[in-house]
Amino acid sequence: MKSYISKIGIFLFFLIFNSAFASSPVYTTFSDVPSDYIYNDALGYVKDNGIALGYPNGSFKPDNTINRAEFTKIIIGAKYGMAAIDDCIKENIKDSWEYVYFPDVNKNSWFAKYICVAKLNNIIDGYSDGNFKPTNNINFSEASKIIVNTFGYSVTTDEVWYKPFIDKLAENMAIPTSIDDFSKNITRGEMAEMIYRLINNITSKPTNTYENIKNKQNNFSNILTEDQIKIKNYIDGELKDNLDSNGYLGSLKGAIDRYNTYYANGKDVSLEDAAKLANKDLYNPLELQLSDKEWVTKINMEGSLLIGRSFDESLKVYEYTETPDSLTKEQIVKLIDKKYQPILENDQKRLTYKTTYTDVGVFIDGIARAEDKDGNELYIDLSGKQLFNQRFKIAYEFDNSGIAVVKDLNDNMFHINNKGDRLYKENFKTVSVFDNGRSAVTDFQDRMYHIDLSGKKIYIWTFKSVSRFGELTANATDFAGKNYSINLNGTIRDPLHLMQDPVTTKEDGDKLSLIAKKYPDYNYYSDNTVTVRDANKNYFHIDLNDNRLYQNSFSWVQPFSEGFAGVQDKDGNMFHINKKGERIYTQNYAKVWPYYNGVAKVNDKDGKEFYIDTTGNWVMGNM
């Protein structure tokens, strides 16, 4: 692998050189960062040095959390040269491999090359289940390890795995004092501040330490009674589960009601006491002062804004459902959380642009969909100017990652990025939004499957229907009506975990339906064959045209896998056969498993377990 050229040395050279001529550097900043922002210098530094460029509309969103993929990209980009990053996959990942060191990091993912460098240099390890979980928010403990490893600091080990990394950051005065919890999800601004301090060897700013954070957490726990700790744990759990849907006050009230009903044992908890005990990062004293009517209005309006309605559209729904003593528009505006303020401001622009367009959607990161007087849809910027020089039959809003679903004037559907570029060249009949880097699509032969961000199928099968991915899995139904579960890697299993392949065409589905009627008790489709049992309880294999593959029968057979199937003869001996019904080795076993990657597990008559290849030779295990 190519040797990596550190950016740190270059940064430090210019820093020392420039210090002779200027007392303090002046950095540019982002459109959403005020001049008095606490990490303003850090944000300007990472921008001017190409470490983090922010969003296409010029914003940085410094108070937003950051996921593990984004964080790794920025940290690796701060340390290693782009030539080395760009070459990592080519030089270290085989062409036949779909994933980069982790089963949830596809080789074509935008962040894959940064994960490649990080893993190759022992900067990251991933989770105990083998995944990297790139879309998870990164907390301070995890971030401290990645930063320390990236910058090449030496650390010892400790019973608390993250303590040495946090100690090393504190030693270098690099922990912002806003970080006061080991499990706190760090913000984009805090990330920039840590990079800025370390690269520039800034030791004049106050830093937090491991002991300070630990003592703060312990002191809070020590002053609570056992009952209060019980209440706190319950309330925090309920807030975490319900905050997105019910808001702070709604989640808190619901948690209190449930706690008082089922766990209080006559010692009811008040709203005020529960709020003081709950997670301090969520504490919202202003919201606690709202009346029930104000709170319901706030939650309903914000929920409407969240699903993409404009303020005026949300207000119309509110006015339709509320009574004559409803709150005024001015009162409602004051209730809305400040994070929705851009929507309120963009609504004024939308009203202005409706003199040019028949409809204008919600602005997301400075881009909105619009409809012209001919019924075609397009995208416009905050000035009302058309973007991308292209019109569509349907144009959907961009998601948080800057990707949108569109249908062109020829009824082809595909995804574009916020520069107007297609993500891939293929056209589809339907596409869904991306979930965890996966989209459910329908081709023009009405076959469904999932693609990744490059448009590549994540498995070889096609289905009659597929669902969008949830957190880890999607559901699929083949053309024979059988259901399957698919994971993010494209591994497919039927509900009973049998060796069964999906039926990928309607024609094959119809054939399998006829076979199922003839052999109703036992029929499994795999490797282009069907495992069946006749009325005399003889087991054998047929093709989809109901032709037997061989003439002999067995007392039990497995579905074919990699051209071989395990069978049991009338004497109870088990072994593997090929598709001609011929034994592939002479040994008999008490139990055999299907072949996978040319190897099958077997148990001999003495109960010993080992593995054999396709000629029956021992590969590994106890003989």
C-alpha positions, 0 to 999 in steps of 0.5 A: 500500500502507498505510504500516507502523507500527513497533512499535519506536518504541512499545517504545522509548517505554515502555522509556524511560518505565518506566526512570524507575520500575524498575531492571529489568523482570520478565517472565513466562516459558514452562512449559519455561524454567527461571528461570536459562535464559541467554535467560530475559529475552528469552523473557519479553520476546517473550512479554509483547509479543506477538512470540512466544507459544509453543505451545498447551501453554505451552511455547516449546522455546527450544533447537529450531531454527526454519524460515524461515517461522516466523522471518520471521513473528516478525521481521516481527511484531516490526517491523510492525503487524498491520493492515498485515500483514493487508492486504498480500495484499489490497492487493498480490496479485491475486485470480487469483494463487495464490502470494505472490511465490514459487512455494512460498508459497501465498496461503492459507498461514498465513505468506503475509501475513508473506512478503508484507510481507517481500518488498514491503519488500525484506527477503527475496529467496529462493533462486536457483531462485526459491523461498523454501523456508519449511520449511527451517531458517534458519541464522545467515547467512540470519537476519542478513540478514533481521534487519538488513533488517527493522530498517532498518540500512544496510549496504555490500556485500562479496564474502562476502554475509553479512559486512555483515549480521553486522558490523551485528549485532555493531556493535549487540552483538546476536550471542549467543556461542552462535552460533559458525558462519556456517552454524549453524541458529539456535535459537528462544532465540537468535532471541528474544535478538537481537530483545530486544537490538535493540529495547531497545538492550541493549549490555551483553551480550557479543557474537560478531563476524564475525572471531571466528567466522571465526577460530574456524573457520579455526583449527580447520581450520589445525591439521588435517592434510590427511588429518584434513580429509579424514576430517572432511569424510567423517564430517560428511557421513555423520552428516548423512545418517544421524543421524536413523535411526541416532543419533550413535554408530550413524552414527559407527560406520557412517561409520568402517567405510565410511571404513576400508573404502574410503578409509583405505588402511591408515590406519584411523581409530579411533572416538575420533579420528573423534569428535574430528574430527566436527561439534562440535555433534553430539559426544556423549562420554557416548554414546561410552562406551556398550557395544554392548548399551547403544547398541543398546538406546538406539537401538531404544528411541528409534526406537520412541518416535519413531514414536509408541509409549509407553515401556511399549509400546516396552519390551514390544517390546524385552523380546520380542526381547532375551535374558534378560540384557537391561537393566532398565527403570531402566537403560534410562530412564537411557540415553534422551536427555533430549528423550524425558523428556516421553514417560516422564512422560506415560506415567505419566499414560497409565496413570492415564487407562486406568482411564477410557479403554480406550486412550490415545495418546502426548501430543504438546504436551499432547494425546493421542488416547483411546478410550472404552468405546464404541469412539469416539475423542477427544482429552484434555489432560494432566489427562485432560479431553476436548477439543473436545467431539467424538468420532470413529471415528478420531482420529490424533495431532497432527503437529509443526505442530498438525494431525491427521487425523480421521474423524467418526462419518459416515465423513467425513475431514478435518483439524483444528488443535489447537484442534479447528477444521476447516481447511476445510469439505469432507469426503473419503473419505480424507486423508493427513497434510500434507507441505510443506503438501499432502495427498493426498485421495480424494473420494466418487467415488474420485478422488484429488488434492492439497489445500493447508491451506485445502482447495483443490485445487492443480490442476484434474485428478483421478487414479486414484491419487496419492502423498504429496509428497516433498521437492518432488514427488508421483507420480500415475496417471491413469485411463488408467494413465499416470504423471505427476510433480506439483510443489508448485505443481500443475504436472503433467508426464508422464515424457516431458515431452510436452504431455499432460493427465491422464485424469480419469475412469474413463469417459474412461480406458476410451475412451482405452484403446479409442483406444490399441488402434486407434492403438497407435503414437501417441496423446496426450490433451490439451485434450480431444482425442487426437493419433493416427497411422493405419496409413498414417502420417497424423497428425490429431486426434480426440475421445474418441469417435473422431470426427475433428476435421477431414478433412485429414491431416498428416505430423506434429502436436503435441497441442492446447494452448490450442485450437491445435496445431502441425502439419507439412504434406507439404511440410515446412512447420510452422504452427498450426491450430485444432480445425477444422483451419484455419490461424490465420496464413499464415506457414510456419516450420521449427519451432513450439512449443505455445502457452502463455499465448497465445504460441508460440515459432517458428523461421523458415527462416533459423534465427531464433527469436522468439515470435508471438501467436495471430494470427501477429503477432510478439511478441518475439525476433529477426526 
